[in-house]
Structures are given as C-alpha cells and as structure tokens.
Amino acid sequence: VRFVTRDLTAAYFKDREDDPKVAYPKAIRNALNHIDGFFGDLLPDMISPATVTLYTRQRRRAGVMDATISKELRFLRQALKFGVRHKWMDREPEISVPGEGQPRDRYLSREEFARLYFSASPLHLRVFLALAISTAARGKHILSLKWDRVDFETGMVRYQPGASSNKKTAPVPMNGPLRSILSEARKAASPAGFVVEWEGKPVKSVRKAYERACRLAGLDDAHRHDLRRTAASWALQGGASFDEVATMLGDSVEITRKHYAMFASDYLRGAVENIAGRRA
C-alpha cells in the first residue's frame, strides 16, 4: 500500500495532537491544511526542491509572509521525518524553507500598553496582560498558572513549566498593579483554580480577546509575543541588570544581552562618550 502525503500528515498530526507537550495543536493543524491543499495528493517521494519552490511562490502570491511559509514547510518536514521513523517511506525528501526575515524588535511604549490595558474589557485578559508585563512570563506559563502558585503573603508568583513546556521559570515578586488586579481576580475565582479563566474554565488562548483590544486601542502592529519583549525592555530601561532580567525571563545572561542589549539604559553609552572625549 502506498500512502499519499495527506495520509502522512494526518498520522503525524494525530501523534502531535495527543502529545501533552504540544501547547497549541490547532496551529499545527492550520499549517498542515495549507500543506495538504498543495502536496496532499502527491506521493511523499514526489516532493522535491522544485515542488517546494512552487509551493513557496504560490503562498507568496497569496500575500503570505516568508516566516509563515517556513513554519508550514517545517511541519511538512517533521511529517516526513515521522514517516521515515515509522517506516512508511525509505527516505526523507529534501525540504528547503525560505528565510525567516528580520527578527522582530517591536515593543510597546508605556502609553501604548495603557491604551491596550484599558481597552481590554474581559477580566481574564486584563489579568493576562498584568502578569505578562509584570513578570515577563511566556503565555503558556501564564495560562497554566493556578492560585496555589500565587502567594499574597510573600508577594510572589511561582510559575512551573508543567507537562507542556521545559522552559525555565523563576519566582517573580508582585508589583503594586499586579497585586491589585490579582486580588480582584481572586475574589471572582472559580473552584477550577486557574488564575486566567473564563466562565469558570481555564483559558486556552487569549488571541481573539487580545486582537480585539488592540483594534480598540488603535494598535495595528502589536503582537501578543511583544509583551515579553516589552517587559524586558522596560526593566532594562529602568536600570535593571542583565542578570536580573535574564533570571526573570528564564534565559541565560548571554542570550538576554544578545537580544535585549539595545534596550538597556546605558547601551553603548560609554563607548560613545569615549569617542566624543577623544574627538574633543
């Protein structure tokens, strides 16, 4: 029996969907829907650099960014690896993805964040925003946070990776605004125990509520993932050390310096002043 690519992607998705480490299986399914629309009826060994190039051109003509095309093709590559691993096929076809483009460096000003926050009508979104901007935590950690990890007595929020992530986290102290919104949310909390909840159930994604708040706030280019970058940039601009910010982010000091050095209050100041002094 010979399987077409659509059979392979379906089996791969079923395997990933049942994996507790996969936080957003819907994102995989959406990407594979586009892959199936082009490659679905082909035998896997018919996939070649030429067919991948045709797919890339077609998606670009549809106005899709290279970063999205790359993500879709990486899922195809993983599905093909899955096929080889389970002996559905003998070899993995070559898949080349377009460049990822320039890394995003957008962060929100304090005025922009204020507009966003006060445009967020659901309480669960305001809680999410407050945790994101005050603790610089990843979205998946915020959505999995339970009240037994929020200590009002010591003023600490203690995230834990859980089954869906192996990313490092660190206990983070509450600042005044965060304590205030968490106290409000705690009074309305359900027995489910999740800090970010809607109608008594944990929230799986804040995407729709976030995008609506962005529209109301007039922020056309603000992504949810910008919140973590915004928190790090504000901390560095306020004089926090790279060691402090790295601990909060759960990253190494080297990675933090590499990605956020431009936001530090004293970024290259010494070098520029030395140049000015020598010129003088």
Secondary structure, 3 states (H helix, E strand, C coil): CCCCHHHHHHHHHHHHHCCCCCCCHHHHHHHHHHHHHHHCCCCHHHCCHHHHHHHHHHHHHCCCCHHHHHHHHHHHHHHHHHHHHCCCCCCCCCCCCCCCCCCCCCCCCHHHHHHHHHCCCCHHHHHHHHHHHHHCCCHHHHHCCEHHHEECCCCEECCCCCCCCCCCCCCEECCHHHHHHHHHHHHCCCCCCECCEECCEECCCCHHHHHHHHHHHCCCCCCCCHHHHHHHHHHHHCCCCHHHHHHHHCCCHHHHHHHHHHHCCCCCHHHHHHHHHHHC
